[in-house]
Amino acid sequence: MQFDDDADLDTSQVQDRRGGRIPGGGATVGGGIVGLVALVLGLFFGVGPQELGLTSEPAPAATSSTDSQVSRQCRTGRDAETKDDCRTVAVVNSAQSFWEREFARRSRTYTPASTVLFTGRVGTACGTATSAVGPFYCPADRKVYLDLGFFGELRSKFGASGGPFAQAYVIAHEYGHHVQNLMGTLGRSQDRRTGAGSNAVRTELQADCYAGVWARHATTTPEKSTGRPLLKTLTQADIDDGLSAAAAVGDDRIQEKFQGRVTPESWTHGSATQRQQWFSTGYTTGDTARCDTFR
């Protein structure tokens, strides 16, 4: 996975709240074992803490002491090769460039979504969340929330192979939820039913498929500033890392690892095989029309 070293990164698409404080709250705190419990319950990649029942009321947004950290450090594609936060900026830029063009091709308008980097705890329009919920998308404020420490846990606790594209897969999945929100399909997941055939699972698998569609077009979608793709190369090894991450967060893998048995009736995100299958469908076809997991 290699970026165009000379491409400018648009840091306006990423808000840096790491080290910030939530008004009325305390300093941010780490997820610790709470994160492990949340993951065991299958809350990976949810669409917001309110939907997960973690809060009942919205919280004010955090103020930040590090608003300029990303803008200072993440200038070009070269920075994305070595820094996780800069790689996040690059993937966000690439994903949104693709979806803007895809929506335009279908005579629709794509509305960009910001990614918020935080540590420990963050206020959102969906409520207050901790790192325990993993990366998530809040439809109420149309933002993706991400604690970069999650990527270490993806390797160390859940056995994913890691690699830069595992990070890209996670981010692209969350932007898949944003696409669902804009297209009016995200609400299907909120009937609170669970199980292998539930709308919750179908929603997550569609986001996996959308992530695969972006990956197929990432190396050919030009950026407005340069006319060249921000992502230059994507190898089969990169795709394998993405598939490894997708499998690692399959409901069956998580349940088997942490509770010793698989209970399909409680699934909210799909099995390891399903998640790999739908990412692969998006990647091999490059066609959003093939991502109808609700049929």
C-alpha positions in Angstrom: 0.0 0.0 0.0 1.8 3.1 -1.2 0.6 6.7 -1.5 1.7 9.4 -3.9 4.6 10.9 -1.9 4.0 14.4 -3.4 0.3 14.6 -3.0 -1.1 17.1 -0.6 -3.3 15.8 2.2 -6.5 17.6 3.1 -6.4 17.6 6.9 -9.7 19.6 7.1 -11.4 16.2 6.8 -10.0 15.0 10.1 -10.6 16.6 13.5 -8.0 15.9 16.1 -9.4 15.7 19.7 -6.7 13.5 21.2 -5.9 14.7 24.6 -9.0 16.9 24.7 -11.5 17.3 27.6 -15.3 16.9 27.5 -16.9 19.9 29.1 -18.5 18.9 32.4 -16.6 15.6 32.4 -13.0 14.8 33.4 -9.9 14.1 31.5 -10.2 11.4 28.9 -9.7 7.8 30.1 -8.6 4.6 28.5 -11.0 1.8 27.6 -9.0 -1.0 29.3 -11.0 -4.2 30.1 -14.2 -2.3 29.2 -13.1 -2.3 25.6 -12.6 -6.1 25.7 -16.1 -6.6 27.2 -17.7 -4.4 24.5 -15.9 -6.3 21.8 -17.0 -9.7 23.2 -20.6 -8.4 23.0 -20.1 -7.9 19.3 -20.2 -4.1 19.4 -17.4 -3.6 16.9 -18.0 -1.1 14.2 -21.4 0.1 15.5 -23.2 3.1 14.1 -23.0 5.1 17.3 -23.0 4.8 21.1 -26.7 5.8 21.4 -27.7 2.8 19.3 -25.4 0.6 21.5 -27.2 1.8 24.6 -24.1 3.3 26.1 -25.7 6.7 26.8 -29.2 8.1 26.8 -28.5 11.8 26.2 -26.2 13.6 23.8 -23.0 15.1 25.2 -21.3 18.3 24.2 -18.4 18.0 21.8 -14.9 17.9 23.4 -12.6 20.8 23.2 -9.2 20.0 21.9 -5.7 21.1 22.8 -4.3 19.3 19.7 -6.3 20.7 16.8 -3.2 21.5 14.8 -1.2 18.3 15.4 -2.5 16.6 12.3 -2.3 19.7 10.2 1.3 20.2 11.3 2.5 16.6 10.8 0.4 15.4 7.9 1.3 17.4 4.8 1.9 14.9 2.0 1.4 11.3 1.0 4.9 10.7 2.2 3.8 11.4 5.8 1.0 8.8 5.4 3.6 6.1 4.8 5.0 6.3 8.4 2.3 7.8 10.7 -1.0 6.2 11.6 -2.8 9.6 12.0 -1.5 10.8 8.6 -2.5 7.5 7.0 -6.0 8.0 8.4 -6.1 11.4 6.7 -4.9 9.9 3.4 -7.5 7.1 3.5 -10.3 9.5 4.4 -9.3 11.7 1.5 -9.2 8.8 -0.9 -12.5 7.3 0.2 -14.3 10.6 0.0 -12.9 11.4 -3.4 -14.2 8.1 -4.6 -17.6 8.4 -3.1 -18.0 12.0 -4.4 -17.4 10.7 -7.9 -19.6 7.7 -7.5 -22.5 9.7 -6.2 -22.1 12.2 -9.1 -22.0 9.3 -11.6 -25.4 8.3 -10.2 -26.7 11.9 -10.3 -26.6 12.3 -6.5 -24.7 14.6 -4.2 -22.2 13.3 -1.7 -21.9 15.2 1.5 -18.4 14.7 3.1 -18.1 13.4 6.7 -15.3 14.3 9.1 -13.3 11.7 11.0 -12.7 12.5 14.7 -9.5 11.2 16.3 -9.8 10.8 20.1 -8.3 9.0 23.0 -10.3 7.3 25.7 -13.6 9.2 25.7 -15.4 11.5 23.3 -18.6 13.5 23.1 -20.8 13.0 20.0 -24.2 14.0 18.8 -25.2 10.3 19.5 -24.0 10.5 23.1 -20.7 10.0 25.0 -18.6 7.1 24.0 -15.3 5.6 25.1 -12.7 3.6 23.2 -14.6 0.5 24.3 -17.0 0.7 21.4 -14.2 0.6 18.8 -14.4 2.7 15.7 -18.0 3.9 15.0 -20.1 6.2 12.8 -22.6 8.6 14.4 -25.4 9.3 12.0 -26.7 12.3 14.0 -23.6 14.4 13.4 -22.4 12.4 10.3 -18.9 11.8 11.7 -16.6 8.8 12.1 -15.0 8.4 15.5 -11.7 6.6 15.9 -9.2 5.9 18.7 -6.0 4.9 16.9 -5.1 2.6 19.8 -7.7 0.2 18.3 -5.4 -1.0 15.6 -2.9 -2.4 18.2 -5.8 -4.3 19.8 -6.9 -5.6 16.4 -3.5 -7.4 16.2 -2.8 -8.3 19.8 -6.2 -9.3 21.1 -8.0 -10.5 18.0 -5.3 -12.0 15.9 -5.5 -9.9 12.7 -2.3 -9.8 10.7 -2.1 -6.0 10.9 -0.6 -3.9 8.2 -1.6 -0.5 6.8 -4.5 -1.8 4.8 -6.1 -3.3 7.9 -6.4 0.3 9.1 -7.7 1.4 5.7 -10.3 -1.4 5.7 -11.7 -0.2 9.1 -11.9 3.4 8.0 -13.5 2.5 4.7 -16.0 0.4 6.5 -17.1 3.3 8.6 -17.4 5.5 5.5 -19.6 2.7 4.2 -22.0 3.5 7.0 -21.9 7.2 6.0 -22.8 6.2 2.4 -25.7 4.1 3.8 -26.8 7.1 5.8 -26.8 9.4 2.8 -28.7 6.7 0.7 -31.3 6.1 3.4 -30.5 2.5 4.1 -28.7 2.9 7.5 -32.0 3.0 9.4 -32.7 -0.6 8.6 -30.2 -1.6 11.3 -32.1 0.1 14.1 -34.9 -2.4 14.6 -32.7 -3.9 17.4 -33.1 -7.5 16.3 -30.0 -9.7 16.2 -29.1 -12.9 14.4 -27.3 -14.1 11.3 -30.1 -12.9 9.0 -30.9 -9.7 10.9 -30.9 -6.2 9.3 -28.1 -5.3 11.7 -25.9 -8.0 10.2 -26.9 -7.1 6.7 -26.1 -3.4 7.3 -22.6 -4.3 8.5 -22.0 -6.6 5.6 -23.0 -3.9 3.1 -20.5 -1.5 4.7 -17.9 -4.2 4.2 -18.9 -4.5 0.6 -18.7 -0.7 0.1 -15.2 -0.8 1.7 -14.2 -3.3 -1.0 -15.7 -1.2 -3.8 -13.6 1.8 -2.6 -10.5 -0.5 -2.5 -11.1 -1.6 -6.1 -11.1 2.0 -7.3 -8.7 3.6 -4.9 -5.7 3.4 -7.2 -7.6 4.9 -10.1 -9.6 7.7 -8.5 -7.8 11.0 -9.1 -7.6 13.7 -6.4 -8.8 17.2 -7.4 -5.6 18.9 -6.4 -3.2 16.7 -8.5 -5.3 14.9 -11.0 -3.6 11.7 -9.8 -4.8 8.9 -7.4 -3.6 9.5 -3.8 -3.1 5.7 -3.4 -0.6 4.5 -6.0 -0.4 0.8 -5.3 -2.4 -1.8 -3.6 -1.1 -5.4 -3.6 -2.7 -8.7 -2.9 -0.8 -8.8 0.4 -2.6 -5.6 1.3 -6.0 -7.1 0.4 -5.1 -10.2 2.5 -4.4 -7.9 5.5 -7.9 -6.4 5.0 -9.5 -9.8 4.8 -7.6 -10.8 7.9 -9.0 -7.8 9.8 -12.5 -8.5 8.5 -12.3 -12.1 9.7 -10.9 -11.1 13.1 -14.0 -9.1 13.9 -16.5 -11.7 12.7 -19.1 -12.4 15.4 -18.2 -16.1 15.4 -14.5 -15.5 15.9 -15.1 -13.1 18.7 -17.6 -15.3 20.5 -15.4 -18.5 20.1 -12.4 -16.7 21.4 -13.9 -15.0 24.4 -17.0 -17.0 25.5 -15.9 -20.4 24.1 -19.1 -21.0 22.0 -20.8 -19.5 19.0 -24.3 -18.2 19.3 -25.6 -17.0 15.9 -28.8 -15.8 17.3 -27.0 -12.9 19.0 -24.9 -11.8 16.0 -24.9 -8.2 15.0 -22.1 -8.0 12.4 -21.8 -11.3 10.6 -19.4 -14.2 10.6 -15.8 -14.1 9.6 -16.6 -15.8 6.4 -19.5 -13.4 5.6 -17.4 -10.4 6.3 -14.6 -11.6 4.0 -17.1 -12.6 1.4 -18.8 -9.2 1.2 -15.6 -7.3 1.2 -14.3 -9.5 -1.6 -17.6 -9.0 -3.5 -17.1 -5.3 -3.4 -13.4 -5.5 -4.3 -13.7 -8.0 -7.2 -16.7 -6.3 -8.8 -16.1 -2.7 -8.0 -19.8 -2.2 -8.3 -22.0 -0.7 -5.5 -25.1 -2.4 -7.1 -23.6 -5.8 -6.1 -23.6 -4.8 -2.4 -27.3 -5.3 -1.9 -27.1 -7.5 1.2 -30.8 -7.0 2.0 -32.0 -9.0 -1.0 
